[in-house]
Amino acid sequence: MSRPLSDQERRKQISIRGIVGAENVAELKRGFNRHLHFTLVKDRNVATPRDYYFALAHTVRDHLVGRWIRTQQYYYERDPKRIYYLSLEFYMGRTLQNTMINLGLQNACDEAVYQLGLDIEELEEIEEDAGLGNGGLGRLAVRHLQPEDPQRVAGTVGAPGRAWGPGQPELVGGGQPTAGLVLGVP
């Protein structure tokens, strides 16, 4: 008869290791087509360039989410101190290409999109600029939260506009929502 599992043993059973494996072209093409068909519910006959952008963005997000969950699992196990910084002037800019570079997926995504008959530069241009202020104060504050911090405190930096979701945001003072806030961004 087996003994009951401890909390630590149960958490290890829920590991996501292996879900997002090696970043190769065939895997990225499968992810792209899966998101085009099952997330966006489109096929190549009716998909628009924006649909292709969203399929690529969701595919890249799959790889980002795997790393994010592993980080959260690590934080849960180690229980480090954390810093949260929320800025009204955090200039995000476009994120798809930056995320592909940071995850080491740029070349594989470029090849996968090329093999699918699409132009990655055209897809990257579809992404709207988040345009959340001029970024001066946000960038200045983020410098103090970089990983070079000798205390190695876990930090999260963000802008409130990104948490609004797919609804119509209400901006105080009559401001206009950016396309990313209205259309959503994976």
C-alpha positions as CSV (number, residue, x, y, z in Angstrom):
1,M,0.0,0.0,0.0
2,S,1.4,3.4,-0.9
3,R,1.7,6.3,1.5
4,P,-0.1,9.6,0.9
5,L,1.9,12.2,-1.1
6,S,3.3,15.2,0.6
7,D,2.5,18.7,-0.7
8,Q,5.9,19.0,-2.2
9,E,5.5,15.6,-4.0
10,R,2.1,16.6,-5.3
11,R,3.5,19.9,-6.7
12,K,6.2,18.0,-8.5
13,Q,3.5,15.9,-10.2
14,I,1.9,19.0,-11.6
15,S,5.2,20.1,-13.3
16,I,4.9,21.6,-16.8
17,R,8.4,20.5,-17.8
18,G,8.2,18.8,-21.2
19,I,5.0,20.6,-22.3
20,V,6.9,23.2,-24.2
21,G,10.0,21.4,-25.4
22,A,12.7,22.2,-27.9
23,E,12.1,25.3,-30.0
24,N,12.2,23.9,-33.5
25,V,10.5,24.9,-36.7
26,A,8.1,22.0,-37.0
27,E,6.9,22.5,-33.4
28,L,6.4,26.2,-34.0
29,K,4.4,25.5,-37.2
30,R,2.2,23.0,-35.4
31,G,1.6,25.6,-32.6
32,F,0.8,28.3,-35.2
33,N,-1.7,26.1,-37.0
34,R,-3.2,24.9,-33.8
35,H,-3.8,28.5,-32.7
36,L,-5.1,29.5,-36.1
37,H,-7.6,26.7,-36.1
38,F,-8.6,26.2,-32.4
39,T,-7.9,29.6,-30.8
40,L,-9.0,31.9,-33.6
41,V,-11.3,29.3,-35.4
42,K,-10.0,30.2,-38.8
43,D,-8.4,28.4,-41.7
44,R,-6.1,29.6,-44.5
45,N,-9.1,30.4,-46.7
46,V,-10.6,33.1,-44.4
47,A,-7.7,34.1,-42.2
48,T,-6.5,37.7,-42.4
49,P,-3.0,39.0,-41.7
50,R,-4.2,40.1,-38.2
51,D,-5.3,36.4,-37.6
52,Y,-1.8,35.2,-38.6
53,Y,-0.3,37.8,-36.3
54,F,-2.5,36.5,-33.4
55,A,-1.7,32.9,-34.2
56,L,2.1,33.7,-34.1
57,A,1.7,35.8,-30.9
58,H,-0.2,32.9,-29.2
59,T,2.4,30.4,-30.3
60,V,5.2,32.6,-28.8
61,R,3.1,33.1,-25.6
62,D,2.9,29.3,-25.2
63,H,6.7,29.3,-24.8
64,L,6.6,32.3,-22.5
65,V,3.9,30.8,-20.3
66,G,5.9,27.6,-19.7
67,R,8.8,29.7,-18.4
68,W,6.5,31.9,-16.4
69,I,4.9,28.9,-14.6
70,R,8.3,27.4,-13.8
71,T,9.3,30.7,-12.3
72,Q,6.1,30.9,-10.2
73,Q,6.7,27.3,-9.0
74,Y,10.2,28.3,-8.0
75,Y,8.9,31.3,-6.1
76,Y,6.3,29.2,-4.4
77,E,8.9,26.7,-3.2
78,R,11.5,29.3,-2.1
79,D,9.0,32.0,-0.9
80,P,11.4,34.9,-1.7
81,K,10.7,38.5,-0.9
82,R,9.0,40.3,-3.9
83,I,8.7,43.8,-5.2
84,Y,5.7,45.0,-7.3
85,Y,6.1,48.2,-9.2
86,L,3.1,49.7,-11.0
87,S,3.7,52.6,-13.3
88,L,1.4,54.9,-15.2
89,E,4.2,55.9,-17.5
90,F,5.7,52.5,-18.5
91,Y,6.2,52.6,-22.2
92,M,5.8,49.1,-23.5
93,G,6.3,49.5,-27.2
94,R,5.8,46.4,-29.4
95,T,6.5,43.1,-27.6
96,L,6.3,40.2,-30.1
97,Q,9.7,40.5,-31.7
98,N,11.3,41.4,-28.3
99,T,9.8,38.3,-26.7
100,M,10.9,36.0,-29.6
101,I,14.5,37.3,-29.2
102,N,14.4,36.9,-25.4
103,L,13.1,33.4,-25.7
104,G,15.6,32.5,-28.4
105,L,12.8,31.8,-30.9
106,Q,13.5,34.6,-33.5
107,N,15.3,32.5,-36.1
108,A,13.0,29.4,-35.7
109,C,9.9,31.6,-35.9
110,D,11.2,33.4,-38.9
111,E,11.8,30.0,-40.7
112,A,8.5,28.6,-39.6
113,V,6.5,31.6,-40.8
114,Y,8.5,31.6,-44.1
115,Q,7.7,27.9,-44.6
116,L,4.0,28.7,-44.0
117,G,4.3,31.3,-46.9
118,L,4.1,34.4,-44.7
119,D,6.4,37.3,-44.0
120,I,7.4,37.7,-40.4
121,E,8.2,41.4,-40.8
122,E,4.7,42.0,-42.1
123,L,3.2,40.2,-39.1
124,E,5.4,42.1,-36.7
125,E,4.2,45.4,-38.2
126,I,0.5,44.5,-37.4
127,E,1.2,44.7,-33.6
128,E,0.0,48.0,-32.3
129,D,2.3,50.1,-30.1
130,A,1.0,50.0,-26.6
131,G,1.6,53.8,-26.2
132,L,1.2,53.9,-22.4
133,G,2.7,57.3,-21.7
134,N,6.2,58.7,-22.5
135,G,8.0,56.1,-20.5
136,G,10.5,58.4,-18.9
137,L,9.6,57.7,-15.2
138,G,8.8,54.1,-15.9
139,R,12.1,53.3,-17.5
140,L,13.9,55.2,-14.7
141,A,12.2,53.2,-12.0
142,V,12.7,49.9,-13.8
143,R,16.4,50.5,-13.7
144,H,16.2,50.0,-9.9
145,L,14.4,46.7,-10.3
146,Q,16.8,45.1,-12.7
147,P,18.2,41.6,-11.9
148,E,21.6,43.2,-11.1
149,D,20.0,44.2,-7.8
150,P,22.4,42.7,-5.2
151,Q,19.5,41.6,-2.9
152,R,18.1,39.5,-5.8
153,V,14.5,40.4,-4.9
154,A,11.9,39.0,-7.3
155,G,10.1,41.8,-9.0
156,T,7.1,42.4,-11.2
157,V,6.7,45.6,-13.3
158,G,3.7,46.5,-15.3
159,A,1.2,49.1,-16.4
160,P,-2.4,49.2,-15.4
161,G,-3.7,49.4,-19.0
162,R,-2.6,45.9,-19.7
163,A,-4.8,44.4,-17.0
164,W,-8.1,45.7,-18.4
165,G,-8.8,42.8,-20.7
166,P,-11.0,42.6,-23.7
167,G,-13.7,45.1,-22.5
168,Q,-13.9,48.7,-23.2
169,P,-11.6,50.5,-20.8
170,E,-12.7,53.7,-19.2
171,L,-9.9,56.3,-19.1
172,V,-10.1,59.1,-16.6
173,G,-9.7,62.6,-18.1
174,G,-11.1,61.7,-21.5
175,G,-8.0,59.8,-22.8
176,Q,-8.3,57.5,-25.7
177,P,-7.6,53.7,-25.4
178,T,-4.9,52.3,-27.6
179,A,-5.7,49.7,-30.2
180,G,-4.1,47.1,-27.9
181,L,-6.5,47.9,-25.1
182,V,-9.6,47.7,-27.4
183,L,-8.5,44.7,-29.6
184,G,-6.6,42.8,-27.0
185,V,-3.0,41.6,-27.1
186,P,-2.0,38.0,-26.5
